[in-house]
Amino acid sequence: MDETKTAVPERMYLYRIVRYAPNLVRDEWLNIGVLLFDPRTRERRLRLISETEEFARVRRLHPEADEALLRRVQEDLESRFEEYAMRLHSEGARASGADGEWQDLLSKWDDVLSNTLQLTESKGLMAAADLDAEMERLYADHVAPQHAATRVGAPGSRATLRGYCGQVFRQAQIWNQLDKSVRAAPYTFPGDPMRIDYSYRRNGTRGFVQTLSVTRAPSDAKLLAYTAEHITKKSQLGTEFAAITDVPLLTTNERHRFVSDTLQSAGIVPVPLEGFAVWVAKLKPLLRVQ
């Protein structure tokens, strides 16, 4: 096979790392997010810390960190970016080109950031992956807490679970049919920072898929159940939910029973990570029915 005919062409992306610097005098900072931009499509992605483990890391390094500020910053900035994008669209402002638009976007960012939130210098990179995949890689490299490598399916953080789920979705060739990092706020209450990892639509039904680390944060099952109930009430489509767990839920384990009962009471199907590939294989043909 001629590899030159099958190779995926690389594309240029621009990114900046978001840093939290609560003590400017001591020049101490911690990476808390990534801003990524595709000059060709003008798409952008913003991801900041959101997991319990990630905030715990911030508190270990900065015990007096303003966690409330960090939790609301993503929604505040995305709202401003959306307003900015709508203004550009209404004004037809494309003359400055993608690079000029990127710089303008960053200047708007600087206008609203507090002194404790900073951006690194803009950097470029070439990658064959799509914007979402590249965001996952950058976030894992620059922001996510580092852990020793573990076998697939071993207990891990939600970031580890999402990484594996993303691989399976791509191998099944349905990655581009999914919505990623779906905000819960439209279904719950304004300001809700929770996001659902993946969402899909099939034949009048909207599905939601959330990773859940039973080993590290079993109480997250209650939050997911609460959110699922609100989504079901407010959604104009039928809904279905799946929780991808880092370990199989055993009936002999009291904590596992709590998670299982909590999920099932809200209509959420628990899917162990080791069975996720099979679950995706069953989902794939259903997505073709539109």
C-alpha positions in Angstrom: 0.0 0.0 0.0 1.3 3.5 -0.9 1.5 5.3 2.4 1.7 8.7 0.7 -1.9 8.2 -0.5 -3.3 7.3 2.9 -1.4 9.7 5.2 -3.6 12.3 6.9 -2.3 15.8 6.1 -1.1 17.8 9.0 -2.7 21.1 10.0 -1.4 24.1 11.8 -2.9 24.9 15.2 -2.1 27.7 17.7 -2.4 27.3 21.5 -1.7 29.0 24.7 -1.5 27.6 28.2 -3.6 29.1 31.0 -1.8 29.6 34.3 -3.0 30.4 37.8 -0.5 32.7 39.7 -2.0 33.6 43.1 1.2 35.1 44.4 2.6 37.5 41.8 5.4 38.6 44.2 6.9 35.1 44.4 6.2 34.4 40.7 4.7 31.0 41.5 2.2 29.5 39.0 0.4 26.4 38.0 -1.0 25.3 34.6 -4.7 25.1 34.8 -5.9 25.0 31.2 -5.4 25.2 27.4 -6.8 27.5 24.7 -6.5 26.0 21.2 -7.3 27.6 17.9 -7.5 26.3 14.3 -6.7 29.2 11.9 -8.2 27.3 8.9 -11.7 26.8 10.4 -11.5 29.5 13.0 -12.7 27.0 15.6 -11.4 27.2 19.1 -11.4 25.0 22.2 -11.0 26.1 25.8 -10.5 23.6 28.6 -9.7 24.3 32.3 -9.5 22.1 35.3 -12.8 20.7 36.5 -12.1 17.4 38.3 -11.9 17.0 42.1 -8.4 15.6 41.8 -7.3 18.7 39.8 -8.6 21.1 42.4 -7.0 19.1 45.1 -3.6 19.5 43.3 -4.1 23.3 43.2 -4.9 23.4 47.0 -1.8 21.3 47.8 0.4 23.9 46.1 -1.7 26.9 47.0 -3.8 26.3 50.1 -5.5 29.7 49.9 -6.4 29.3 46.2 -9.6 31.0 45.0 -11.4 27.9 43.9 -14.7 29.8 43.3 -12.8 31.9 40.7 -11.3 28.9 39.0 -14.7 27.1 38.8 -16.5 30.0 37.1 -13.8 31.2 34.8 -14.5 28.8 31.9 -18.1 29.6 31.7 -17.4 33.4 32.0 -14.8 33.3 29.3 -16.7 31.1 26.9 -19.7 33.4 27.2 -17.5 36.4 26.3 -16.0 34.5 23.4 -19.4 33.5 22.0 -20.5 37.2 22.2 -17.3 38.1 20.4 -17.8 35.5 17.6 -21.4 36.6 17.1 -20.3 40.2 16.8 -17.7 39.3 14.2 -20.3 37.3 12.3 -22.8 40.2 12.3 -20.2 42.7 11.2 -18.7 40.4 8.6 -15.3 41.1 10.1 -13.0 38.7 8.2 -10.6 41.2 6.6 -7.9 40.8 9.2 -7.6 37.1 8.5 -7.4 34.2 10.9 -4.2 35.3 12.6 -5.6 38.8 13.2 -8.8 37.3 14.6 -6.7 35.1 16.9 -4.8 38.1 18.2 -8.0 40.1 18.7 -9.5 37.2 20.6 -6.4 37.0 22.9 -6.6 40.8 23.5 -10.2 40.4 24.6 -9.1 37.6 26.9 -6.5 39.8 28.5 -9.1 42.5 29.1 -11.2 40.2 31.3 -8.6 38.1 33.0 -7.7 38.8 36.6 -4.0 39.3 37.6 -3.9 35.8 39.0 -4.8 34.2 35.6 -2.2 34.4 32.9 -1.6 33.2 29.4 1.7 31.9 28.0 3.0 33.1 24.7 1.2 31.8 21.7 2.8 28.7 20.1 2.1 26.8 16.9 2.1 23.1 16.2 1.5 20.8 13.3 -0.8 17.8 13.9 -2.8 15.3 11.9 -5.4 14.9 14.6 -8.6 16.8 14.8 -9.1 19.8 17.2 -10.7 17.8 20.0 -8.0 15.1 19.9 -5.2 17.7 19.9 -6.9 19.4 22.9 -6.9 16.1 24.8 -3.2 15.6 24.1 -2.2 19.2 25.0 -4.3 19.0 28.2 -2.7 15.7 29.2 0.8 17.0 28.5 0.5 20.4 30.2 -2.3 20.3 32.7 -3.6 16.9 33.9 -2.0 15.4 37.0 0.6 12.9 36.1 0.3 9.3 37.1 2.3 6.2 36.6 1.3 4.2 33.5 -1.4 1.6 34.1 -3.0 -1.1 32.0 -6.1 -0.3 30.1 -9.1 -0.8 32.5 -7.1 -0.3 35.6 -8.6 2.1 38.2 -7.8 5.7 37.1 -8.9 9.3 36.9 -11.6 10.5 34.6 -9.0 11.9 32.3 -7.5 8.4 31.8 -11.0 7.1 31.2 -11.8 9.8 28.6 -8.5 9.1 26.9 -9.4 5.5 26.4 -13.0 6.3 25.4 -11.7 8.7 22.8 -9.5 6.0 21.2 -12.4 3.6 21.0 -14.8 6.2 19.4 -12.1 7.1 16.8 -11.4 3.5 16.0 -15.2 3.0 15.5 -15.2 6.0 13.2 -18.0 7.8 15.0 -15.9 10.5 16.8 -17.1 13.2 14.5 -20.7 12.3 15.2 -20.3 13.1 18.9 -20.7 16.4 20.8 -18.0 16.7 23.4 -17.9 18.4 26.8 -21.6 19.3 26.8 -22.6 22.0 29.3 -25.1 20.9 31.9 -26.2 24.4 32.7 -28.9 24.7 30.1 -30.6 21.7 31.7 -29.9 22.5 35.4 -29.2 26.1 36.6 -27.1 29.0 35.3 -23.5 28.7 36.5 -23.5 24.9 36.8 -19.9 24.0 35.9 -20.6 20.4 35.2 -20.0 19.0 31.7 -21.0 15.7 30.1 -18.1 14.1 28.3 -20.0 13.0 25.1 -23.4 13.2 23.5 -24.9 11.7 20.4 -28.2 11.8 18.5 -30.0 8.9 17.1 -33.5 8.6 15.7 -35.2 11.2 17.9 -33.1 10.4 21.0 -30.2 12.2 22.5 -27.7 10.1 24.4 -25.2 11.2 27.0 -22.1 9.4 28.0 -20.1 10.3 31.1 -17.0 8.7 32.6 -17.1 7.9 36.3 -14.2 6.8 38.5 -15.8 4.6 41.0 -12.4 3.9 42.6 -11.5 7.6 43.2 -14.9 9.4 43.4 -17.9 7.2 43.9 -19.9 10.1 45.1 -19.9 11.6 41.6 -22.6 9.1 40.8 -25.1 11.2 42.8 -24.1 14.3 40.8 -24.5 12.5 37.5 -27.9 11.1 38.6 -29.1 14.5 39.6 -27.9 16.0 36.3 -29.5 13.2 34.3 -32.9 13.7 35.9 -32.8 17.4 35.0 -31.7 16.7 31.5 -34.6 14.3 31.0 -37.1 16.8 32.3 -36.0 19.7 30.1 -34.9 17.9 26.9 -37.2 18.1 24.0 -35.9 14.8 22.7 -36.0 11.4 24.3 -32.9 10.7 26.4 -30.6 7.9 27.4 -27.5 7.8 29.6 -24.5 5.6 30.1 -21.8 5.9 32.8 -18.4 4.4 31.8 -16.9 3.1 35.1 -13.2 2.4 35.7 -14.1 -1.0 37.3 -17.0 -3.5 37.0 -19.7 -2.9 39.6 -19.7 -5.9 41.9 -22.8 -6.8 44.0 -20.5 -8.0 46.8 -19.0 -4.6 47.2 -21.0 -2.1 49.2 -19.6 1.0 47.5 -20.2 -0.6 44.1 -23.8 -1.3 45.0 -24.3 2.3 46.1 -23.0 3.5 42.7 -25.0 0.9 40.8 -28.3 1.7 42.6 -27.8 5.5 42.3 -27.2 5.3 38.5 -30.0 2.9 37.8 -32.5 4.9 39.8 -31.8 7.8 37.4 -32.0 5.5 34.3 -28.3 5.5 33.7 -26.7 2.3 32.4 -23.3 1.5 33.9 -20.8 0.2 31.4 -17.4 -1.0 32.7 -14.4 0.3 30.8 -13.4 -3.3 29.9 -16.8 -3.7 28.0 -16.8 -0.2 26.5 -15.6 -1.3 23.0 -18.4 -3.8 22.7 -20.9 -1.2 23.9 -19.6 1.2 21.2 -19.8 -1.5 18.5 -23.6 -1.9 19.3 -24.1 1.9 19.3 -22.4 2.5 16.0 -25.1 1.1 13.7 -27.8 2.9 15.6 -26.2 6.3 14.8 -26.8 5.6 11.1 -30.6 5.8 11.6 -31.5 9.4 11.4 
